[in-house]
Amino acid sequence: MTAHTESLVRDDLREPSARDDGRGEMLDLSALWEAVKRRRGWIIGPTLAVLGLSFVAVNLVSPRYTGEARILLENRGTFFALPGQSADASAQFDSEAVQSQVQIIMSRDLAREAIKRIGLVGNPEFDSGAGALNALRKIGVLVGLGGHPADRSPEDRVLEKYYDRLLVYPVGRSRIVAVEFTSQDPALAAKGANIIANAYLELQEAAKQDSARSASSWLSTTIEPLRQRLADAEAKVEQFRSRNGLLVGANNTTINAQQLGDLSTQLSAARSQQAEAQAKAGLIRDAIKQGRTFEIPDVANNELVRRLIEQRVNLRAQIALESRNLLSEHPRIKELNAQLADLEGQLRAAAERTVRTLENEAKIAGQRVESFTAALDGQKKSVSTGNDSEVQLRALEREARTLREQLEQYMLRYREAVARDTQNATPADARVISRAIEPTEPSFPKKLPTVLVATLATFLVSLATVVSRELLNGQREAPASGPRRTPGWVGGGATGSPRREEPQTDARRERVAGLLTHGGRLGQVTIDLVHPEQTLADLAERIEEPARGMAPMVLVLDGAGEGATTPLDLADLLSQRCRCIIVDLAADEGRSQPGFSELLAGEALFSDIITRQQGSRLHRIGPGRAGRDAVLAAPDLVQVALDALCETYDWVFVSAASNDEGPVLAPLAKRAQGGLVMAGQLGNGHAVEAAYRLADLTKAPVTLMLDAPERARMGELRERDPAPL
């Protein structure tokens, strides 16, 4: 160590650093409390004064009462009152519509009507012109500073006060509007709210009746001309029909069309009859040629043919009987054969007559077909010539039909409008769901809340004034306790013997340390390198009681700079007095050796990953080959492993980086019985920020670990002079 460096160290050990003198004076909490106690009169006096004044004021002020009526906005037009229309209240009253109804309730026309009904004219509370003018107002009127109340109408004089006492607002996310009216008379407050609500409903009903009345008036003046136009259009249709011979018969069809249909039907029947007769005649002729005359139904069913067939059968029977006794050349046999031949001829003649009859019928049917065809052709010509007229007729009928439908719609609307114009046929789209009742408690002033708020506000302002004055002046009394003993830095002198000093207490550092609190959970402990048991005792006071049979688990963040005490140094110091182990997750150093990640993966045992620091009793576990990210990603398995370590050791330290995010540290912080932040020296803003973040993640106490003053100064010297001491 150079002589220059030794002199600097000795100077720093004897007196505070020069930099600390320029950082200003600050008060700790104990000094602030002492200052508040010294100047309690400046706090209690104004507080009691305001308490008395506020009590007197709330009892002297005239109380005001508020009556409230609530109106529900909904479509009250039912199907029976408005047939064919649906009542959709949600579509009619959206948020903008509700605000519009609020403005209608606050309109000037409704206000004038409400003032008349409530009787506010002449009421001294609302009417400025009620009673005689006082001297001050008379002087103001004379000099032109104000107008005389008689110059304005009574309603105009009351309007300003009326709007001051009226409050209309929508209730939450609903279609309910609240109407509040305030007055010194509770009965008048309730009466005013109810009258305003009723006046609004009547205004709505009158508006709907006016709309219906104007609609019925317009429809009545429109229906008569429309009815006359319809009559003229129908008359034109009939005149055109008769002039062009387009008379209508059955089924709403013209005569020409009906005749054309009848002729077509008759022509089809004649053609069918002709074809049938020709077919029958051809079949009979073929049967005669083939000798099958009697198989024809028309021939077999003839009465003459039937008798001839019976005679032929009898004659053949007689020939057969005579042939047994007589030969074929016998005169009797010849006679019978001659008679049989005559019968056969008669049968053929009868069949021929049937054929000729059918052929004649076919000829007659053919002549009818020709006549019907000629008549149909003539009728087609007549129909084709009348098509142009029918087109014009359909156009006239279409115009008349349009006018008829329009007239029917207007008549329907007119009847509905007339029905709605009657009394109570058009209810307002709102109804009162809560009428105002006479209030029993005044709405202003609220005596107890007013007195409490005024008193508390005065107390806080007085307290803030005293504290601000003390902070600005930088004055405080000395603390009651003596100076805190701080262990000295063990120097490397020639003899090597440790020396201890009692430096003067740095006032600024003590004040800063007193202000570093976070709800009572953020404190500080100075590391005593000479007496580890003292550091261990101080830590035990800042750690929550662990479960029975378990060691405390402490989360340590390294927020100190270079040359300051590290979490490994702290654990090494405490291992001199107890069994300690540190799980080093601050960095990914030593990833070549198995560590905590291999334990969580089931690839190693505790005996494989726990190492012992050389020349120390401290046990250490590294992050492992997978790195600290893999360990922090499995918080459930980490807690199981930490529970096993807490059952074995006296203290379990888990080291993490001070710049780790909150979600990464949250599982470890919730499991820990305490949190430590290595700060090195006072004024380390990074360490303080890390401590505040850690305090937000855990309910356990959080402590700033400060180095001994000598070690802190040596760290500063090393930063200024990197040469070895």
LOMARVEX-237037 format. One line per field, with one value per residue (C-alpha): residue in one letter; x, y, z. Coordinates in steps of 0.05 Angstrom, whole numbers, plus 5000, padded with zeros to 4 digits. Last residue first. Layout:
res <- (a	...) $
east <- (X	...) $
north <- (Y	...) $
up <- (Z	...) $
***
This chain:
res <- (l	p	a	p	d	r	e	r	l	e	g	m	r	a	r	e	p	a	d	l	m	l	t	v	p	a	k	t	l	d	a	l	r	y	a	a	e	v	a	h	g	n	g	l	q	g	a	m	v	l	g	g	q	a	r	k	a	l	p	a	l	v	p	g	e	d	n	s	a	a	s	v	f	v	w	d	y	t	e	c	l	a	d	l	a	v	q	v	l	d	p	a	a	l	v	a	d	r	g	a	r	g	p	g	i	r	h	l	r	s	g	q	q	r	t	i	i	d	s	f	l	a	e	g	a	l	l	e	s	f	g	p	q	s	r	g	e	d	a	a	l	d	v	i	i	c	r	c	r	q	s	l	l	d	a	l	d	l	p	t	t	a	g	e	g	a	g	d	l	v	l	v	m	p	a	m	g	r	a	p	e	e	i	r	e	a	l	d	a	l	t	q	e	p	h	v	l	d	i	t	v	q	g	l	r	g	g	h	t	l	l	g	a	v	r	e	r	r	a	d	t	q	p	e	e	r	r	p	s	g	t	a	g	g	g	v	w	g	p	t	r	r	p	g	s	a	p	a	e	r	q	g	n	l	l	e	r	s	v	v	t	a	l	s	v	l	f	t	a	l	t	a	v	l	v	t	p	l	k	k	p	f	s	p	e	t	p	e	i	a	r	s	i	v	r	a	d	a	p	t	a	n	q	t	d	r	a	v	a	e	r	y	r	l	m	y	q	e	l	q	e	r	l	t	r	a	e	r	e	l	a	r	l	q	v	e	s	d	n	g	t	s	v	s	k	k	q	g	d	l	a	a	t	f	s	e	v	r	q	g	a	i	k	a	e	n	e	l	t	r	v	t	r	e	a	a	a	r	l	q	g	e	l	d	a	l	q	a	n	l	e	k	i	r	p	h	e	s	l	l	n	r	s	e	l	a	i	q	a	r	l	n	v	r	q	e	i	l	r	r	v	l	e	n	n	a	v	d	p	i	e	f	t	r	g	q	k	i	a	d	r	i	l	g	a	k	a	q	a	e	a	q	q	s	r	a	a	s	l	q	t	s	l	d	g	l	q	q	a	n	i	t	t	n	n	a	g	v	l	l	g	n	r	s	r	f	q	e	v	k	a	e	a	d	a	l	r	q	r	l	p	e	i	t	t	s	l	w	s	s	a	s	r	a	s	d	q	k	a	a	e	q	l	e	l	y	a	n	a	i	i	n	a	g	k	a	a	l	a	p	d	q	s	t	f	e	v	a	v	i	r	s	r	g	v	p	y	v	l	l	r	d	y	y	k	e	l	v	r	d	e	p	s	r	d	a	p	h	g	g	l	g	v	l	v	g	i	k	r	l	a	n	l	a	g	a	g	s	d	f	e	p	n	g	v	l	g	i	r	k	i	a	e	r	a	l	d	r	s	m	i	i	q	v	q	s	q	v	a	e	s	d	f	q	a	s	a	d	a	s	q	g	p	l	a	f	f	t	g	r	n	e	l	l	i	r	a	e	g	t	y	r	p	s	v	l	n	v	a	v	f	s	l	g	l	v	a	l	t	p	g	i	i	w	g	r	r	r	k	v	a	e	w	l	a	s	l	d	l	m	e	g	r	g	d	d	r	a	s	p	e	r	l	d	d	r	v	l	s	e	t	h	a	t	m) $
east <- (4931	4928	4921	4848	4850	4782	4740	4787	4781	4706	4710	4757	4707	4653	4698	4714	4641	4620	4580	4505	4453	4386	4330	4262	4210	4164	4099	4132	4130	4121	4178	4223	4209	4225	4289	4310	4299	4339	4396	4397	4396	4458	4457	4484	4537	4545	4472	4465	4390	4361	4291	4258	4217	4220	4167	4130	4195	4218	4153	4153	4225	4213	4146	4179	4235	4307	4352	4377	4402	4386	4418	4379	4403	4385	4401	4404	4411	4377	4301	4309	4346	4287	4240	4285	4280	4204	4202	4247	4201	4142	4181	4202	4222	4271	4314	4315	4332	4389	4429	4420	4490	4479	4453	4505	4496	4541	4560	4598	4646	4704	4776	4754	4680	4642	4601	4531	4513	4527	4507	4440	4427	4435	4397	4327	4313	4305	4372	4406	4380	4406	4478	4523	4589	4607	4556	4604	4576	4505	4490	4449	4422	4472	4436	4473	4481	4492	4506	4519	4571	4627	4574	4550	4612	4610	4537	4553	4612	4570	4516	4569	4603	4625	4686	4646	4577	4520	4452	4462	4394	4385	4323	4323	4297	4290	4304	4247	4230	4169	4152	4193	4189	4197	4266	4289	4306	4345	4386	4410	4428	4469	4504	4522	4544	4590	4632	4692	4659	4600	4551	4506	4432	4378	4302	4244	4181	4155	4107	4164	4218	4280	4269	4308	4367	4369	4370	4425	4466	4460	4480	4542	4554	4624	4671	4679	4741	4762	4831	4850	4921	4960	5025	5048	4979	4926	4866	4805	4751	4718	4656	4601	4575	4512	4517	4476	4400	4357	4366	4394	4342	4326	4335	4338	4300	4263	4247	4225	4180	4151	4135	4100	4060	4041	4014	3974	3946	3930	3895	3856	3833	3812	3772	3737	3723	3696	3652	3623	3612	3575	3531	3512	3488	3450	3410	3366	3336	3261	3246	3173	3163	3181	3147	3184	3166	3138	3122	3152	3134	3073	3005	2969	2897	2888	2838	2824	2875	2902	2836	2834	2906	2889	2827	2867	2923	2873	2839	2906	2924	2857	2865	2934	2908	2851	2897	2942	2883	2857	2925	2930	2859	2876	2940	2901	2850	2905	2933	2863	2852	2916	2894	2825	2848	2881	2816	2774	2825	2825	2749	2751	2800	2758	2695	2732	2759	2690	2660	2714	2709	2634	2642	2691	2642	2588	2636	2655	2581	2571	2628	2599	2531	2564	2601	2537	2500	2556	2549	2474	2486	2536	2485	2430	2476	2490	2416	2404	2458	2425	2357	2389	2422	2355	2324	2381	2373	2299	2309	2357	2424	2461	2431	2375	2367	2425	2429	2361	2386	2448	2406	2359	2416	2444	2376	2370	2439	2424	2358	2394	2447	2391	2359	2424	2438	2370	2382	2451	2500	2543	2553	2576	2618	2656	2671	2609	2641	2703	2705	2772	2743	2687	2737	2777	2714	2693	2761	2761	2691	2711	2773	2735	2681	2733	2772	2710	2687	2755	2758	2689	2707	2771	2732	2680	2734	2769	2703	2688	2756	2751	2682	2707	2765	2718	2670	2725	2749	2734	2717	2650	2641	2676	2658	2716	2671	2717	2670	2644	2713	2738	2679	2687	2761	2750	2697	2746	2799	2748	2725	2798	2814	2753	2775	2845	2817	2776	2833	2884	2849	2830	2900	2931	2883	2893	2969	2964	2921	2966	3028	2991	2969	3040	3066	3009	3026	3100	3084	3036	3091	3140	3089	3078	3153	3159	3099	3128	3196	3164	3117	3174	3216	3155	3139	3211	3211	3282	3280	3315	3285	3314	3290	3322	3319	3316	3336	3396	3472	3475	3415	3405	3408	3361	3379	3334	3350	3395	3348	3289	3331	3346	3276	3240	3247	3230	3165	3143	3154	3210	3210	3178	3244	3277	3341	3411	3471	3432	3445	3373	3366	3430	3404	3339	3377	3416	3355	3315	3263	3193	3163	3171	3210	3269	3222	3253	3259	3212	3155	3114	3118	3139	3069	3086	3037	3060	3134	3123	3092	3149	3201	3167	3175	3247	3272	3302	3256	3270	3345	3339	3297	3354	3404	3360	3357	3433	3441	3391	3316	3277	3313	3310	3237	3215	3140	3120	3071	3014	2961	2982	2934	2920	2993	3017	3047	3082	3152	3197	3233	3228	3220	3247	3225	3271	3257	3315	3315	3355	3378	3386	3459	3468	3478	3528	3566	3571	3601	3647	3672	3684	3722	3760	3785	3802	3844	3876	3900	3919	3969	4006	4003	4035	4099	4147	4111	4114	4188	4201	4162	4202	4267	4244	4224	4291	4304	4347	4407	4437	4481	4541	4573	4570	4620	4672	4673	4664	4724	4777	4769	4769	4833	4867	4847	4874	4939	4947	4934	4989	5038	5028	5000) $
north <- (4978	4953	5007	5019	5089	5123	5059	5028	5088	5083	5010	5028	5078	5026	4977	5029	5048	4975	4950	4960	4904	4936	4894	4871	4845	4789	4806	4794	4821	4896	4894	4865	4924	4972	4936	4937	5012	5022	4980	5020	5086	5069	5129	5091	5040	4968	4959	4882	4873	4822	4793	4753	4691	4670	4629	4690	4722	4658	4653	4729	4735	4717	4754	4816	4821	4808	4870	4853	4785	4727	4693	4642	4637	4579	4586	4531	4474	4406	4417	4482	4445	4398	4457	4490	4428	4428	4504	4496	4442	4489	4549	4513	4570	4598	4536	4536	4610	4599	4556	4487	4466	4480	4540	4532	4502	4526	4502	4550	4521	4559	4547	4527	4536	4471	4442	4414	4387	4312	4303	4336	4283	4288	4275	4284	4346	4389	4365	4376	4448	4460	4444	4399	4430	4462	4517	4550	4620	4630	4689	4708	4638	4619	4574	4590	4542	4558	4518	4567	4614	4617	4604	4676	4706	4658	4675	4749	4740	4698	4752	4803	4855	4916	4921	4933	4960	4936	4912	4838	4809	4759	4717	4686	4617	4608	4539	4489	4447	4489	4536	4599	4661	4722	4752	4822	4806	4745	4789	4833	4770	4742	4808	4809	4736	4753	4799	4824	4833	4869	4880	4940	4924	4966	4969	4963	4929	4988	5009	5016	5054	5089	5155	5133	5111	5180	5213	5168	5179	5255	5255	5212	5185	5199	5143	5090	5053	4980	4953	4885	4861	4851	4876	4910	4939	4906	4940	4908	4960	4987	4961	5012	5027	5068	5135	5143	5140	5201	5227	5296	5348	5368	5427	5424	5489	5464	5396	5427	5476	5422	5379	5437	5457	5385	5376	5440	5420	5350	5376	5428	5375	5329	5383	5406	5334	5314	5376	5368	5293	5304	5361	5343	5412	5403	5341	5349	5285	5274	5278	5284	5230	5234	5185	5124	5089	5149	5130	5144	5140	5182	5149	5159	5136	5173	5223	5215	5235	5163	5138	5194	5177	5103	5117	5163	5112	5059	5108	5128	5056	5042	5103	5081	5012	5041	5089	5033	4990	5047	5055	4981	4978	5034	4997	4932	4966	4993	4923	4896	4944	4921	4849	4859	4847	4782	4760	4772	4736	4678	4676	4669	4613	4578	4583	4552	4497	4484	4477	4430	4388	4384	4359	4306	4285	4275	4235	4191	4180	4158	4109	4081	4070	4038	3989	3971	3961	3915	3874	3866	3846	3793	3765	3764	3726	3675	3666	3654	3601	3566	3566	3535	3482	3464	3458	3415	3369	3362	3350	3293	3302	3303	3236	3229	3192	3217	3281	3302	3314	3352	3394	3410	3431	3475	3508	3520	3554	3595	3618	3641	3678	3713	3734	3764	3799	3832	3855	3884	3871	3824	3875	3932	3884	3855	3781	3761	3784	3742	3718	3750	3798	3815	3827	3875	3914	3916	3943	3998	4021	4024	4066	4115	4124	4137	4187	4226	4229	4252	4307	4330	4333	4374	4422	4431	4449	4499	4531	4539	4570	4620	4638	4651	4694	4734	4745	4773	4738	4754	4681	4690	4744	4811	4855	4879	4906	4965	5020	4979	4965	5036	5065	5016	5031	5107	5103	5066	5121	5176	5143	5134	5207	5228	5184	5214	5284	5264	5227	5283	5335	5282	5255	5322	5333	5263	5272	5340	5309	5249	5293	5340	5280	5255	5323	5329	5261	5279	5346	5310	5263	5321	5359	5297	5291	5366	5361	5302	5336	5401	5368	5330	5393	5434	5385	5387	5463	5491	5469	5421	5386	5321	5287	5219	5190	5115	5085	5049	5049	5093	5136	5191	5262	5319	5368	5427	5476	5522	5516	5542	5598	5625	5613	5649	5720	5697	5664	5729	5770	5820	5895	5884	5856	5924	5921	5923	5969	6028	6077	6075	6000	5990	6039	6001	5935	5961	5990	5925	5913	5897	5828	5776	5803	5755	5696	5629	5628	5687	5648	5697	5657	5587	5560	5488	5490	5557	5541	5474	5507	5556	5501	5459	5516	5530	5459	5419	5359	5364	5364	5299	5269	5285	5251	5188	5191	5195	5134	5093	5099	5078	5013	4990	5007	4964	4970	4935	4966	4931	4956	5017	5022	4947	4930	4971	5041	5047	5054	5061	5116	5102	5164	5173	5225	5255	5306	5344	5382	5444	5463	5537	5548	5564	5493	5475	5539	5529	5460	5484	5541	5495	5442	5497	5524	5456	5440	5509	5498	5424	5433	5497	5473	5408	5445	5407	5341	5350	5366	5304	5262	5291	5275	5203	5197	5220	5291	5315	5361	5375	5334	5381	5352	5281	5297	5317	5248	5240	5244	5199	5136	5176	5212	5146	5116	5176	5173	5100	5114	5168	5123	5068	5000) $
up <- (4966	4895	4842	4822	4853	4852	4853	4902	4946	4946	4966	5022	5047	5049	5086	5139	5147	5158	5100	5096	5086	5070	5101	5076	5126	5102	5065	4998	4927	4941	4991	4937	4891	4948	4964	4890	4888	4952	4924	4859	4898	4939	4986	5046	5032	5008	4991	4993	4993	5042	5043	5098	5114	5041	5004	4976	4954	4918	4878	4863	4840	4767	4763	4792	4741	4759	4765	4835	4813	4858	4919	4959	5031	5076	5150	5204	5155	5146	5148	5110	5055	5044	5042	4990	4945	4948	4935	4874	4846	4849	4822	4757	4709	4761	4754	4677	4677	4727	4679	4647	4669	4742	4781	4836	4906	4963	5032	5079	5130	5099	5077	5007	4998	5004	4947	4946	4876	4881	4954	4939	4886	4810	4745	4774	4731	4793	4819	4752	4751	4821	4803	4762	4742	4674	4687	4736	4731	4707	4752	4814	4826	4882	4931	4996	5054	5127	5190	5245	5277	5225	5170	5182	5151	5091	5080	5080	5033	4985	4986	4966	5010	4972	4926	4863	4875	4918	4895	4906	4922	4979	4991	5061	5081	5156	5183	5194	5255	5271	5214	5205	5250	5207	5198	5216	5289	5266	5220	5278	5318	5260	5250	5325	5321	5264	5309	5272	5204	5232	5174	5186	5185	5152	5151	5103	5132	5174	5118	5071	5108	5082	5120	5181	5138	5106	5175	5200	5138	5145	5217	5207	5276	5299	5290	5344	5323	5324	5307	5281	5289	5224	5256	5192	5179	5134	5162	5194	5182	5245	5279	5288	5357	5355	5389	5452	5456	5467	5396	5388	5371	5301	5255	5179	5170	5109	5139	5205	5169	5125	5186	5222	5161	5145	5216	5211	5144	5169	5232	5192	5143	5199	5234	5170	5149	5217	5225	5155	5163	5229	5207	5137	5116	5073	5055	5116	5146	5149	5075	5053	5001	4927	4881	4856	4791	4754	4683	4615	4541	4555	4544	4478	4484	4551	4520	4445	4393	4390	4361	4308	4288	4282	4240	4195	4187	4164	4116	4087	4076	4042	3997	3976	3959	3917	3881	3861	3838	3794	3762	3750	3720	3671	3650	3644	3597	3553	3546	3534	3477	3444	3453	3419	3347	3369	3403	3339	3295	3343	3341	3265	3269	3322	3278	3219	3263	3293	3223	3200	3262	3255	3183	3208	3261	3208	3165	3225	3241	3169	3174	3237	3204	3142	3187	3224	3157	3133	3197	3185	3112	3135	3184	3130	3084	3137	3149	3075	3074	3132	3097	3035	3078	3108	3041	3015	3074	3062	2988	3003	2970	3036	3057	3107	3173	3215	3174	3199	3270	3246	3200	3258	3303	3247	3240	3314	3317	3255	3285	3349	3307	3268	3334	3360	3294	3297	3370	3354	3413	3372	3317	3363	3404	3344	3356	3315	3251	3257	3185	3170	3120	3168	3224	3181	3164	3237	3258	3205	3225	3299	3285	3240	3294	3349	3307	3290	3363	3387	3334	3353	3428	3414	3370	3425	3477	3431	3414	3488	3503	3446	3470	3541	3515	3472	3530	3576	3639	3712	3729	3694	3643	3633	3574	3533	3478	3463	3486	3544	3572	3560	3597	3655	3665	3658	3713	3758	3749	3763	3827	3850	3837	3878	3936	3933	3935	3997	4033	4033	4076	4127	4127	4144	4202	4228	4227	4262	4316	4326	4333	4381	4421	4426	4449	4499	4529	4535	4568	4616	4636	4647	4688	4731	4745	4760	4807	4844	4855	4877	4926	4960	4968	4989	5045	5068	5072	5064	4992	4945	4885	4858	4794	4779	4709	4698	4631	4661	4665	4727	4745	4694	4723	4741	4797	4814	4871	4830	4771	4812	4842	4773	4747	4804	4778	4708	4733	4766	4703	4705	4718	4786	4812	4801	4762	4790	4794	4766	4821	4844	4839	4881	4934	4938	4944	5003	5038	5035	4984	5008	5004	4949	4890	4899	4893	4913	4989	4996	4964	4924	4860	4880	4877	4858	4799	4772	4780	4746	4685	4679	4687	4633	4585	4607	4594	4651	4641	4566	4579	4618	4562	4513	4560	4559	4482	4478	4523	4483	4490	4428	4412	4484	4489	4430	4423	4359	4310	4273	4321	4363	4422	4424	4409	4468	4467	4534	4507	4568	4606	4681	4724	4795	4846	4898	4952	4981	5047	5065	5134	5152	5173	5247	5271	5216	5230	5306	5298	5243	5287	5346	5307	5269	5335	5362	5300	5300	5372	5368	5312	5331	5403	5384	5368	5412	5401	5325	5329	5370	5320	5263	5299	5310	5237	5209	5190	5131	5126	5058	5012	5016	5079	5052	4997	5048	5076	5150	5198	5228	5185	5120	5140	5157	5090	5053	5090	5074	5000	4998	5033	4982	5000) $
***
